[in-house]
Amino acid sequence: MASLCLLGEDGAMARRWELGNQPLAVGRDASANVVVDDATLSRRHFLIEFDSGSYFLEDLASQNGTWVDGKRARRTKLHHHDCILAGRTIFLFSEQAPGTIADSAAPSTNSAGRHARP
């Protein structure tokens, strides 16, 4: 099971969203699936989608860009433990087999995220 984790200011996981076959849009506007309180995010900043057995991140023409492991991303294949920087918010992409300790210890949520600064 793959997931997207929002990291808090202390580097700990603040929120977690499970990823499936449906695209997941991240931004500061209510039209995004994951809403984050960060004024430096675009309304719809980036999208994560499942395609051909892998997850891909696509920047949605955001003003400040999206960075995956320190590299500017337009459309990038995601790998386990990729660090995503969007605005001042840091996310972690995780791809674990179902039932692992990491998955069972992390609560899943669809709530709005928090503002996190690197």
Backbone atoms as SQL, in Angstrom:
CREATE TABLE atoms (id INTEGER PRIMARY KEY, chain TEXT, resi INTEGER, resn TEXT, atom TEXT, x REAL, y REAL, z REAL);
INSERT INTO atoms VALUES
  (1, 'A', 1, 'MET', 'N', 0.851, -1.192, 0.000),
  (2, 'A', 1, 'MET', 'CA', 0.000, 0.000, 0.000),
  (3, 'A', 1, 'MET', 'C', 0.883, 1.236, 0.000),
  (4, 'A', 2, 'ALA', 'N', 0.598, 2.155, -0.870),
  (5, 'A', 2, 'ALA', 'CA', 1.347, 3.397, -0.937),
  (6, 'A', 2, 'ALA', 'C', 0.623, 4.479, -0.148),
  (7, 'A', 3, 'SER', 'N', 1.394, 5.434, 0.348),
  (8, 'A', 3, 'SER', 'CA', 0.789, 6.528, 1.098),
  (9, 'A', 3, 'SER', 'C', 1.602, 7.807, 0.921),
  (10, 'A', 4, 'LEU', 'N', 0.944, 8.912, 1.206),
  (11, 'A', 4, 'LEU', 'CA', 1.566, 10.224, 1.214),
  (12, 'A', 4, 'LEU', 'C', 1.467, 10.737, 2.634),
  (13, 'A', 5, 'CYS', 'N', 2.596, 11.099, 3.223),
  (14, 'A', 5, 'CYS', 'CA', 2.628, 11.587, 4.598),
  (15, 'A', 5, 'CYS', 'C', 3.034, 13.048, 4.625),
  (16, 'A', 6, 'LEU', 'N', 2.315, 13.830, 5.406),
  (17, 'A', 6, 'LEU', 'CA', 2.673, 15.220, 5.653),
  (18, 'A', 6, 'LEU', 'C', 3.583, 15.237, 6.865),
  (19, 'A', 7, 'LEU', 'N', 4.736, 15.858, 6.732),
  (20, 'A', 7, 'LEU', 'CA', 5.665, 15.953, 7.851),
  (21, 'A', 7, 'LEU', 'C', 5.501, 17.292, 8.540),
  (22, 'A', 8, 'GLY', 'N', 5.490, 17.277, 9.857),
  (23, 'A', 8, 'GLY', 'CA', 5.354, 18.491, 10.647),
  (24, 'A', 8, 'GLY', 'C', 6.680, 19.217, 10.787),
  (25, 'A', 9, 'GLU', 'N', 6.655, 20.325, 11.476),
  (26, 'A', 9, 'GLU', 'CA', 7.859, 21.141, 11.671),
  (27, 'A', 9, 'GLU', 'C', 8.972, 20.380, 12.375),
  (28, 'A', 10, 'ASP', 'N', 8.598, 19.390, 13.199),
  (29, 'A', 10, 'ASP', 'CA', 9.594, 18.597, 13.917),
  (30, 'A', 10, 'ASP', 'C', 10.062, 17.374, 13.131),
  (31, 'A', 11, 'GLY', 'N', 9.551, 17.200, 11.907),
  (32, 'A', 11, 'GLY', 'CA', 9.934, 16.071, 11.071),
  (33, 'A', 11, 'GLY', 'C', 9.098, 14.826, 11.301),
  (34, 'A', 12, 'ALA', 'N', 8.213, 14.865, 12.286),
  (35, 'A', 12, 'ALA', 'CA', 7.345, 13.719, 12.558),
  (36, 'A', 12, 'ALA', 'C', 6.137, 13.745, 11.626),
  (37, 'A', 13, 'MET', 'N', 5.541, 12.581, 11.418),
  (38, 'A', 13, 'MET', 'CA', 4.377, 12.500, 10.563),
  (39, 'A', 13, 'MET', 'C', 3.196, 13.213, 11.215),
  (40, 'A', 14, 'ALA', 'N', 2.602, 14.162, 10.491),
  (41, 'A', 14, 'ALA', 'CA', 1.451, 14.906, 10.998),
  (42, 'A', 14, 'ALA', 'C', 0.137, 14.335, 10.458),
  (43, 'A', 15, 'ARG', 'N', 0.141, 13.901, 9.199),
  (44, 'A', 15, 'ARG', 'CA', -1.044, 13.325, 8.551),
  (45, 'A', 15, 'ARG', 'C', -0.582, 12.278, 7.544),
  (46, 'A', 16, 'ARG', 'N', -1.531, 11.378, 7.185),
  (47, 'A', 16, 'ARG', 'CA', -1.214, 10.326, 6.217),
  (48, 'A', 16, 'ARG', 'C', -2.441, 10.048, 5.371),
  (49, 'A', 17, 'TRP', 'N', -2.239, 9.929, 4.062),
  (50, 'A', 17, 'TRP', 'CA', -3.302, 9.589, 3.130),
  (51, 'A', 17, 'TRP', 'C', -2.888, 8.350, 2.346),
  (52, 'A', 18, 'GLU', 'N', -3.770, 7.353, 2.294),
  (53, 'A', 18, 'GLU', 'CA', -3.498, 6.173, 1.492),
  (54, 'A', 18, 'GLU', 'C', -3.743, 6.504, 0.027),
  (55, 'A', 19, 'LEU', 'N', -2.878, 5.972, -0.824),
  (56, 'A', 19, 'LEU', 'CA', -2.997, 6.191, -2.260),
  (57, 'A', 19, 'LEU', 'C', -3.565, 4.942, -2.912),
  (58, 'A', 20, 'GLY', 'N', -4.464, 5.143, -3.829),
  (59, 'A', 20, 'GLY', 'CA', -5.058, 4.020, -4.557),
  (60, 'A', 20, 'GLY', 'C', -4.902, 4.255, -6.046),
  (61, 'A', 21, 'ASN', 'N', -5.900, 3.833, -6.785),
  (62, 'A', 21, 'ASN', 'CA', -5.858, 3.982, -8.244),
  (63, 'A', 21, 'ASN', 'C', -6.361, 5.336, -8.722),
  (64, 'A', 22, 'GLN', 'N', -7.036, 6.077, -7.847),
  (65, 'A', 22, 'GLN', 'CA', -7.575, 7.384, -8.225),
  (66, 'A', 22, 'GLN', 'C', -6.529, 8.475, -8.008),
  (67, 'A', 23, 'PRO', 'N', -6.461, 9.459, -8.897),
  (68, 'A', 23, 'PRO', 'CA', -5.509, 10.568, -8.707),
  (69, 'A', 23, 'PRO', 'C', -5.802, 11.322, -7.415),
  (70, 'A', 24, 'LEU', 'N', -4.747, 11.855, -6.809),
  (71, 'A', 24, 'LEU', 'CA', -4.848, 12.616, -5.566),
  (72, 'A', 24, 'LEU', 'C', -4.218, 13.986, -5.798),
  (73, 'A', 25, 'ALA', 'N', -5.034, 15.039, -5.744),
  (74, 'A', 25, 'ALA', 'CA', -4.545, 16.403, -5.937),
  (75, 'A', 25, 'ALA', 'C', -4.230, 17.029, -4.587),
  (76, 'A', 26, 'VAL', 'N', -3.100, 17.750, -4.531),
  (77, 'A', 26, 'VAL', 'CA', -2.650, 18.404, -3.307),
  (78, 'A', 26, 'VAL', 'C', -2.558, 19.907, -3.567),
  (79, 'A', 27, 'GLY', 'N', -3.070, 20.708, -2.651),
  (80, 'A', 27, 'GLY', 'CA', -3.002, 22.157, -2.787),
  (81, 'A', 27, 'GLY', 'C', -3.627, 22.844, -1.595),
  (82, 'A', 28, 'ARG', 'N', -3.819, 24.160, -1.712),
  (83, 'A', 28, 'ARG', 'CA', -4.383, 24.917, -0.592),
  (84, 'A', 28, 'ARG', 'C', -5.871, 25.211, -0.763),
  (85, 'A', 29, 'ASP', 'N', -6.441, 24.860, -1.920),
  (86, 'A', 29, 'ASP', 'CA', -7.840, 25.137, -2.210),
  (87, 'A', 29, 'ASP', 'C', -8.711, 23.927, -1.855),
  (88, 'A', 30, 'ALA', 'N', -9.940, 24.186, -1.501),
  (89, 'A', 30, 'ALA', 'CA', -10.867, 23.118, -1.132),
  (90, 'A', 30, 'ALA', 'C', -11.144, 22.152, -2.279),
  (91, 'A', 31, 'SER', 'N', -10.813, 22.520, -3.513),
  (92, 'A', 31, 'SER', 'CA', -11.018, 21.617, -4.651),
  (93, 'A', 31, 'SER', 'C', -9.973, 20.500, -4.693),
  (94, 'A', 32, 'ALA', 'N', -8.899, 20.617, -3.918),
  (95, 'A', 32, 'ALA', 'CA', -7.873, 19.565, -3.855),
  (96, 'A', 32, 'ALA', 'C', -8.342, 18.447, -2.922),
  (97, 'A', 33, 'ASN', 'N', -7.860, 17.240, -3.161),
  (98, 'A', 33, 'ASN', 'CA', -8.180, 16.113, -2.278),
  (99, 'A', 33, 'ASN', 'C', -7.482, 16.256, -0.933),
  (100, 'A', 34, 'VAL', 'N', -6.254, 16.777, -0.972),
  (101, 'A', 34, 'VAL', 'CA', -5.463, 17.028, 0.229),
  (102, 'A', 34, 'VAL', 'C', -5.271, 18.536, 0.321),
  (103, 'A', 35, 'VAL', 'N', -5.896, 19.147, 1.317),
  (104, 'A', 35, 'VAL', 'CA', -5.828, 20.603, 1.494),
  (105, 'A', 35, 'VAL', 'C', -4.815, 20.900, 2.595),
  (106, 'A', 36, 'VAL', 'N', -3.835, 21.757, 2.255),
  (107, 'A', 36, 'VAL', 'CA', -2.770, 22.099, 3.192),
  (108, 'A', 36, 'VAL', 'C', -2.763, 23.607, 3.383),
  (109, 'A', 37, 'ASP', 'N', -2.697, 24.040, 4.629),
  (110, 'A', 37, 'ASP', 'CA', -2.663, 25.460, 4.971),
  (111, 'A', 37, 'ASP', 'C', -1.239, 25.990, 4.801),
  (112, 'A', 38, 'ASP', 'N', -0.900, 26.344, 3.565),
  (113, 'A', 38, 'ASP', 'CA', 0.421, 26.874, 3.226),
  (114, 'A', 38, 'ASP', 'C', 0.222, 27.879, 2.103),
  (115, 'A', 39, 'ALA', 'N', 0.379, 29.163, 2.398),
  (116, 'A', 39, 'ALA', 'CA', 0.149, 30.218, 1.412),
  (117, 'A', 39, 'ALA', 'C', 1.087, 30.126, 0.215),
  (118, 'A', 40, 'THR', 'N', 2.194, 29.386, 0.332),
  (119, 'A', 40, 'THR', 'CA', 3.134, 29.255, -0.784),
  (120, 'A', 40, 'THR', 'C', 2.764, 28.106, -1.733),
  (121, 'A', 41, 'LEU', 'N', 1.697, 27.374, -1.406),
  (122, 'A', 41, 'LEU', 'CA', 1.189, 26.341, -2.309),
  (123, 'A', 41, 'LEU', 'C', 0.219, 26.959, -3.294),
  (124, 'A', 42, 'SER', 'N', 0.178, 26.422, -4.492),
  (125, 'A', 42, 'SER', 'CA', -0.858, 26.809, -5.449),
  (126, 'A', 42, 'SER', 'C', -2.178, 26.181, -5.022),
  (127, 'A', 43, 'ARG', 'N', -3.271, 26.671, -5.597),
  (128, 'A', 43, 'ARG', 'CA', -4.583, 26.124, -5.231),
  (129, 'A', 43, 'ARG', 'C', -4.620, 24.615, -5.458),
  (130, 'A', 44, 'ARG', 'N', -4.132, 24.177, -6.606),
  (131, 'A', 44, 'ARG', 'CA', -3.934, 22.758, -6.917),
  (132, 'A', 44, 'ARG', 'C', -2.477, 22.661, -7.348),
  (133, 'A', 45, 'HIS', 'N', -1.628, 22.231, -6.464),
  (134, 'A', 45, 'HIS', 'CA', -0.176, 22.314, -6.633),
  (135, 'A', 45, 'HIS', 'C', 0.407, 21.119, -7.386),
  (136, 'A', 46, 'PHE', 'N', 0.088, 19.913, -6.921),
  (137, 'A', 46, 'PHE', 'CA', 0.573, 18.727, -7.624),
  (138, 'A', 46, 'PHE', 'C', -0.435, 17.602, -7.520),
  (139, 'A', 47, 'LEU', 'N', -0.232, 16.609, -8.374),
  (140, 'A', 47, 'LEU', 'CA', -1.116, 15.463, -8.474),
  (141, 'A', 47, 'LEU', 'C', -0.280, 14.199, -8.368),
  (142, 'A', 48, 'ILE', 'N', -0.777, 13.208, -7.650),
  (143, 'A', 48, 'ILE', 'CA', -0.154, 11.889, -7.646),
  (144, 'A', 48, 'ILE', 'C', -1.146, 10.938, -8.287),
  (145, 'A', 49, 'GLU', 'N', -0.667, 10.197, -9.291),
  (146, 'A', 49, 'GLU', 'CA', -1.545, 9.247, -9.966),
  (147, 'A', 49, 'GLU', 'C', -0.848, 7.916, -10.186),
  (148, 'A', 50, 'PHE', 'N', -1.665, 6.869, -10.244),
  (149, 'A', 50, 'PHE', 'CA', -1.190, 5.510, -10.463),
  (150, 'A', 50, 'PHE', 'C', -1.293, 5.217, -11.946),
  (151, 'A', 51, 'ASP', 'N', -0.196, 4.764, -12.544),
  (152, 'A', 51, 'ASP', 'CA', -0.180, 4.483, -13.977),
  (153, 'A', 51, 'ASP', 'C', 0.804, 3.347, -14.248),
  (154, 'A', 52, 'SER', 'N', 0.355, 2.315, -14.912),
  (155, 'A', 52, 'SER', 'CA', 1.202, 1.186, -15.319),
  (156, 'A', 52, 'SER', 'C', 1.976, 0.575, -14.154),
  (157, 'A', 53, 'GLY', 'N', 1.331, 0.441, -13.008),
  (158, 'A', 53, 'GLY', 'CA', 1.945, -0.220, -11.868),
  (159, 'A', 53, 'GLY', 'C', 2.837, 0.650, -11.005),
  (160, 'A', 54, 'SER', 'N', 2.918, 1.941, -11.289),
  (161, 'A', 54, 'SER', 'CA', 3.761, 2.859, -10.516),
  (162, 'A', 54, 'SER', 'C', 2.996, 4.141, -10.210),
  (163, 'A', 55, 'TYR', 'N', 3.493, 4.863, -9.205),
  (164, 'A', 55, 'TYR', 'CA', 2.928, 6.167, -8.861),
  (165, 'A', 55, 'TYR', 'C', 3.798, 7.257, -9.466),
  (166, 'A', 56, 'PHE', 'N', 3.135, 8.282, -9.998),
  (167, 'A', 56, 'PHE', 'CA', 3.813, 9.413, -10.605),
  (168, 'A', 56, 'PHE', 'C', 3.330, 10.702, -9.965),
  (169, 'A', 57, 'LEU', 'N', 4.234, 11.633, -9.774),
  (170, 'A', 57, 'LEU', 'CA', 3.894, 12.974, -9.306),
  (171, 'A', 57, 'LEU', 'C', 3.940, 13.892, -10.510),
  (172, 'A', 58, 'GLU', 'N', 2.910, 14.723, -10.649),
  (173, 'A', 58, 'GLU', 'CA', 2.874, 15.711, -11.724),
  (174, 'A', 58, 'GLU', 'C', 2.634, 17.091, -11.126),
  (175, 'A', 59, 'ASP', 'N', 3.553, 18.007, -11.370),
  (176, 'A', 59, 'ASP', 'CA', 3.371, 19.393, -10.947),
  (177, 'A', 59, 'ASP', 'C', 2.278, 20.004, -11.820),
  (178, 'A', 60, 'LEU', 'N', 1.345, 20.708, -11.212),
  (179, 'A', 60, 'LEU', 'CA', 0.214, 21.285, -11.945),
  (180, 'A', 60, 'LEU', 'C', 0.459, 22.754, -12.272),
  (181, 'A', 61, 'ALA', 'N', 1.626, 23.024, -12.877),
  (182, 'A', 61, 'ALA', 'CA', 2.018, 24.384, -13.260),
  (183, 'A', 61, 'ALA', 'C', 2.009, 25.317, -12.058),
  (184, 'A', 62, 'SER', 'N', 2.476, 24.818, -10.922),
  (185, 'A', 62, 'SER', 'CA', 2.509, 25.615, -9.700),
  (186, 'A', 62, 'SER', 'C', 3.521, 26.749, -9.828),
  (187, 'A', 63, 'GLN', 'N', 3.253, 27.830, -9.145),
  (188, 'A', 63, 'GLN', 'CA', 4.125, 29.000, -9.215),
  (189, 'A', 63, 'GLN', 'C', 5.493, 28.727, -8.593),
  (190, 'A', 64, 'ASN', 'N', 5.533, 28.029, -7.468),
  (191, 'A', 64, 'ASN', 'CA', 6.791, 27.788, -6.767),
  (192, 'A', 64, 'ASN', 'C', 7.433, 26.440, -7.081),
  (193, 'A', 65, 'GLY', 'N', 6.782, 25.633, -7.894),
  (194, 'A', 65, 'GLY', 'CA', 7.347, 24.346, -8.284),
  (195, 'A', 65, 'GLY', 'C', 7.174, 23.274, -7.231),
  (196, 'A', 66, 'THR', 'N', 7.445, 22.059, -7.657),
  (197, 'A', 66, 'THR', 'CA', 7.417, 20.894, -6.778),
  (198, 'A', 66, 'THR', 'C', 8.763, 20.205, -6.929),
  (199, 'A', 67, 'TRP', 'N', 9.325, 19.780, -5.820),
  (200, 'A', 67, 'TRP', 'CA', 10.665, 19.193, -5.793),
  (201, 'A', 67, 'TRP', 'C', 10.592, 17.797, -5.215),
  (202, 'A', 68, 'VAL', 'N', 11.214, 16.834, -5.870),
  (203, 'A', 68, 'VAL', 'CA', 11.280, 15.457, -5.385),
  (204, 'A', 68, 'VAL', 'C', 12.748, 15.133, -5.155),
  (205, 'A', 69, 'ASP', 'N', 13.091, 14.854, -3.911),
  (206, 'A', 69, 'ASP', 'CA', 14.470, 14.573, -3.507),
  (207, 'A', 69, 'ASP', 'C', 15.450, 15.618, -4.051),
  (208, 'A', 70, 'GLY', 'N', 15.057, 16.890, -3.930),
  (209, 'A', 70, 'GLY', 'CA', 15.935, 18.004, -4.286),
  (210, 'A', 70, 'GLY', 'C', 15.977, 18.360, -5.754),
  (211, 'A', 71, 'LYS', 'N', 15.194, 17.676, -6.594),
  (212, 'A', 71, 'LYS', 'CA', 15.179, 17.966, -8.032),
  (213, 'A', 71, 'LYS', 'C', 13.810, 18.464, -8.445),
  (214, 'A', 72, 'ARG', 'N', 13.800, 19.505, -9.280),
  (215, 'A', 72, 'ARG', 'CA', 12.538, 20.056, -9.775),
  (216, 'A', 72, 'ARG', 'C', 11.779, 18.973, -10.532),
  (217, 'A', 73, 'ALA', 'N', 10.502, 18.831, -10.233),
  (218, 'A', 73, 'ALA', 'CA', 9.687, 17.783, -10.843),
  (219, 'A', 73, 'ALA', 'C', 8.603, 18.377, -11.719),
  (220, 'A', 74, 'ARG', 'N', 8.497, 17.867, -12.907),
  (221, 'A', 74, 'ARG', 'CA', 7.359, 18.174, -13.788),
  (222, 'A', 74, 'ARG', 'C', 6.423, 16.962, -13.763),
  (223, 'A', 75, 'ARG', 'N', 6.941, 15.828, -14.190),
  (224, 'A', 75, 'ARG', 'CA', 6.277, 14.518, -14.051),
  (225, 'A', 75, 'ARG', 'C', 7.383, 13.535, -13.694),
  (226, 'A', 76, 'THR', 'N', 7.265, 12.952, -12.512),
  (227, 'A', 76, 'THR', 'CA', 8.330, 12.128, -11.965),
  (228, 'A', 76, 'THR', 'C', 7.757, 10.842, -11.379),
  (229, 'A', 77, 'LYS', 'N', 8.403, 9.728, -11.685),
  (230, 'A', 77, 'LYS', 'CA', 8.033, 8.456, -11.055),
  (231, 'A', 77, 'LYS', 'C', 8.494, 8.500, -9.599),
  (232, 'A', 78, 'LEU', 'N', 7.593, 8.135, -8.692),
  (233, 'A', 78, 'LEU', 'CA', 7.912, 8.158, -7.275),
  (234, 'A', 78, 'LEU', 'C', 8.472, 6.819, -6.818),
  (235, 'A', 79, 'HIS', 'N', 9.404, 6.881, -5.880),
  (236, 'A', 79, 'HIS', 'CA', 10.024, 5.704, -5.289),
  (237, 'A', 79, 'HIS', 'C', 9.850, 5.769, -3.771),
  (238, 'A', 80, 'HIS', 'N', 9.912, 4.601, -3.140),
  (239, 'A', 80, 'HIS', 'CA', 9.750, 4.518, -1.695),
  (240, 'A', 80, 'HIS', 'C', 10.681, 5.507, -0.981),
  (241, 'A', 81, 'HIS', 'N', 10.119, 6.269, -0.085),
  (242, 'A', 81, 'HIS', 'CA', 10.798, 7.272, 0.746),
  (243, 'A', 81, 'HIS', 'C', 11.270, 8.501, -0.020),
  (244, 'A', 82, 'ASP', 'N', 10.634, 8.813, -1.152),
  (245, 'A', 82, 'ASP', 'CA', 10.921, 10.082, -1.828),
  (246, 'A', 82, 'ASP', 'C', 10.393, 11.224, -0.973),
  (247, 'A', 83, 'CYS', 'N', 11.183, 12.273, -0.858),
  (248, 'A', 83, 'CYS', 'CA', 10.818, 13.479, -0.132),
  (249, 'A', 83, 'CYS', 'C', 10.280, 14.489, -1.142),
  (250, 'A', 84, 'ILE', 'N', 9.091, 15.020, -0.888),
  (251, 'A', 84, 'ILE', 'CA', 8.433, 15.966, -1.794),
  (252, 'A', 84, 'ILE', 'C', 8.329, 17.311, -1.086),
  (253, 'A', 85, 'LEU', 'N', 8.850, 18.347, -1.728),
  (254, 'A', 85, 'LEU', 'CA', 8.742, 19.706, -1.205),
  (255, 'A', 85, 'LEU', 'C', 7.842, 20.505, -2.124),
  (256, 'A', 86, 'ALA', 'N', 6.782, 21.057, -1.570),
  (257, 'A', 86, 'ALA', 'CA', 5.840, 21.894, -2.309),
  (258, 'A', 86, 'ALA', 'C', 5.587, 23.123, -1.450),
  (259, 'A', 87, 'GLY', 'N', 5.920, 24.290, -1.967),
  (260, 'A', 87, 'GLY', 'CA', 5.849, 25.490, -1.142),
  (261, 'A', 87, 'GLY', 'C', 6.806, 25.329, 0.023),
  (262, 'A', 88, 'ARG', 'N', 6.292, 25.475, 1.237),
  (263, 'A', 88, 'ARG', 'CA', 7.097, 25.260, 2.454),
  (264, 'A', 88, 'ARG', 'C', 6.700, 23.970, 3.163),
  (265, 'A', 89, 'THR', 'N', 5.988, 23.117, 2.440),
  (266, 'A', 89, 'THR', 'CA', 5.460, 21.896, 3.028),
  (267, 'A', 89, 'THR', 'C', 6.242, 20.686, 2.530),
  (268, 'A', 90, 'ILE', 'N', 6.546, 19.785, 3.456),
  (269, 'A', 90, 'ILE', 'CA', 7.299, 18.583, 3.121),
  (270, 'A', 90, 'ILE', 'C', 6.414, 17.353, 3.288),
  (271, 'A', 91, 'PHE', 'N', 6.432, 16.510, 2.251),
  (272, 'A', 91, 'PHE', 'CA', 5.707, 15.252, 2.250),
  (273, 'A', 91, 'PHE', 'C', 6.704, 14.118, 2.071),
  (274, 'A', 92, 'LEU', 'N', 6.280, 12.925, 2.464),
  (275, 'A', 92, 'LEU', 'CA', 7.081, 11.728, 2.249),
  (276, 'A', 92, 'LEU', 'C', 6.199, 10.706, 1.552),
  (277, 'A', 93, 'PHE', 'N', 6.673, 10.202, 0.410),
  (278, 'A', 93, 'PHE', 'CA', 5.976, 9.142, -0.301),
  (279, 'A', 93, 'PHE', 'C', 6.493, 7.814, 0.228),
  (280, 'A', 94, 'SER', 'N', 5.576, 6.915, 0.540),
  (281, 'A', 94, 'SER', 'CA', 5.955, 5.615, 1.080),
  (282, 'A', 94, 'SER', 'C', 5.224, 4.535, 0.312),
  (283, 'A', 95, 'GLU', 'N', 5.940, 3.479, -0.019),
  (284, 'A', 95, 'GLU', 'CA', 5.330, 2.351, -0.719),
  (285, 'A', 95, 'GLU', 'C', 5.741, 1.083, 0.008),
  (286, 'A', 96, 'GLN', 'N', 4.850, 0.597, 0.854),
  (287, 'A', 96, 'GLN', 'CA', 5.119, -0.565, 1.706),
  (288, 'A', 96, 'GLN', 'C', 4.146, -1.683, 1.354),
  (289, 'A', 97, 'ALA', 'N', 4.564, -2.882, 1.613),
  (290, 'A', 97, 'ALA', 'CA', 3.656, -4.020, 1.476),
  (291, 'A', 97, 'ALA', 'C', 2.602, -3.942, 2.571),
  (292, 'A', 98, 'PRO', 'N', 1.347, -4.288, 2.284),
  (293, 'A', 98, 'PRO', 'CA', 0.303, -4.235, 3.311),
  (294, 'A', 98, 'PRO', 'C', 0.682, -5.065, 4.531),
  (295, 'A', 99, 'GLY', 'N', 0.348, -4.549, 5.731),
  (296, 'A', 99, 'GLY', 'CA', 0.572, -5.273, 6.961),
  (297, 'A', 99, 'GLY', 'C', 1.944, -5.080, 7.576),
  (298, 'A', 100, 'THR', 'N', 2.768, -4.203, 7.023),
  (299, 'A', 100, 'THR', 'CA', 4.072, -3.965, 7.629),
  (300, 'A', 100, 'THR', 'C', 3.908, -3.110, 8.858),
  (301, 'A', 101, 'ILE', 'N', 4.900, -3.113, 9.712),
  (302, 'A', 101, 'ILE', 'CA', 4.858, -2.345, 10.963),
  (303, 'A', 101, 'ILE', 'C', 4.651, -0.864, 10.681),
  (304, 'A', 102, 'ALA', 'N', 5.314, -0.326, 9.669),
  (305, 'A', 102, 'ALA', 'CA', 5.199, 1.098, 9.359),
  (306, 'A', 102, 'ALA', 'C', 3.771, 1.464, 8.993),
  (307, 'A', 103, 'ASP', 'N', 3.085, 0.595, 8.240),
  (308, 'A', 103, 'ASP', 'CA', 1.718, 0.886, 7.843),
  (309, 'A', 103, 'ASP', 'C', 0.749, 0.777, 9.008),
  (310, 'A', 104, 'SER', 'N', 0.897, -0.250, 9.838),
  (311, 'A', 104, 'SER', 'CA', -0.061, -0.449, 10.915),
  (312, 'A', 104, 'SER', 'C', 0.102, 0.576, 12.037),
  (313, 'A', 105, 'ALA', 'N', 1.277, 1.192, 12.152),
  (314, 'A', 105, 'ALA', 'CA', 1.521, 2.170, 13.211),
  (315, 'A', 105, 'ALA', 'C', 1.021, 3.553, 12.847),
  (316, 'A', 106, 'ALA', 'N', 0.785, 3.810, 11.556),
  (317, 'A', 106, 'ALA', 'CA', 0.419, 5.153, 11.106),
  (318, 'A', 106, 'ALA', 'C', -1.081, 5.235, 10.865),
  (319, 'A', 107, 'PRO', 'N', -1.768, 6.156, 11.539),
  (320, 'A', 107, 'PRO', 'CA', -3.203, 6.306, 11.307),
  (321, 'A', 107, 'PRO', 'C', -3.467, 6.925, 9.947),
  (322, 'A', 108, 'SER', 'N', -4.513, 6.482, 9.298),
  (323, 'A', 108, 'SER', 'CA', -4.904, 7.035, 8.013),
  (324, 'A', 108, 'SER', 'C', -5.915, 8.145, 8.251),
  (325, 'A', 109, 'THR', 'N', -5.870, 9.169, 7.412),
  (326, 'A', 109, 'THR', 'CA', -6.807, 10.275, 7.585),
  (327, 'A', 109, 'THR', 'C', -7.087, 10.925, 6.244),
  (328, 'A', 110, 'ASN', 'N', -8.251, 11.525, 6.127),
  (329, 'A', 110, 'ASN', 'CA', -8.596, 12.313, 4.957),
  (330, 'A', 110, 'ASN', 'C', -8.758, 13.777, 5.354),
  (331, 'A', 111, 'SER', 'N', -8.309, 14.131, 6.531),
  (332, 'A', 111, 'SER', 'CA', -8.450, 15.489, 7.047),
  (333, 'A', 111, 'SER', 'C', -7.542, 16.450, 6.301),
  (334, 'A', 112, 'ALA', 'N', -7.817, 17.703, 6.439),
  (335, 'A', 112, 'ALA', 'CA', -6.938, 18.729, 5.876),
  (336, 'A', 112, 'ALA', 'C', -5.606, 18.697, 6.605),
  (337, 'A', 113, 'GLY', 'N', -4.539, 18.942, 5.875),
  (338, 'A', 113, 'GLY', 'CA', -3.201, 18.913, 6.468),
  (339, 'A', 113, 'GLY', 'C', -2.876, 20.176, 7.214),
  (340, 'A', 114, 'ARG', 'N', -1.692, 20.200, 7.818),
  (341, 'A', 114, 'ARG', 'CA', -1.200, 21.357, 8.531),
  (342, 'A', 114, 'ARG', 'C', -0.071, 21.987, 7.760),
  (343, 'A', 115, 'HIS', 'N', 0.184, 23.217, 8.035),
  (344, 'A', 115, 'HIS', 'CA', 1.307, 23.917, 7.437),
  (345, 'A', 115, 'HIS', 'C', 2.598, 23.403, 8.066),
  (346, 'A', 116, 'ALA', 'N', 3.552, 23.046, 7.263),
  (347, 'A', 116, 'ALA', 'CA', 4.834, 22.556, 7.755),
  (348, 'A', 116, 'ALA', 'C', 5.950, 23.337, 7.073),
  (349, 'A', 117, 'ARG', 'N', 6.960, 23.678, 7.825),
  (350, 'A', 117, 'ARG', 'CA', 8.074, 24.424, 7.249),
  (351, 'A', 117, 'ARG', 'C', 9.324, 23.548, 7.271),
  (352, 'A', 118, 'PRO', 'N', 10.099, 23.593, 6.179),
  (353, 'A', 118, 'PRO', 'CA', 11.346, 22.807, 6.160),
  (354, 'A', 118, 'PRO', 'C', 12.364, 23.338, 7.116);
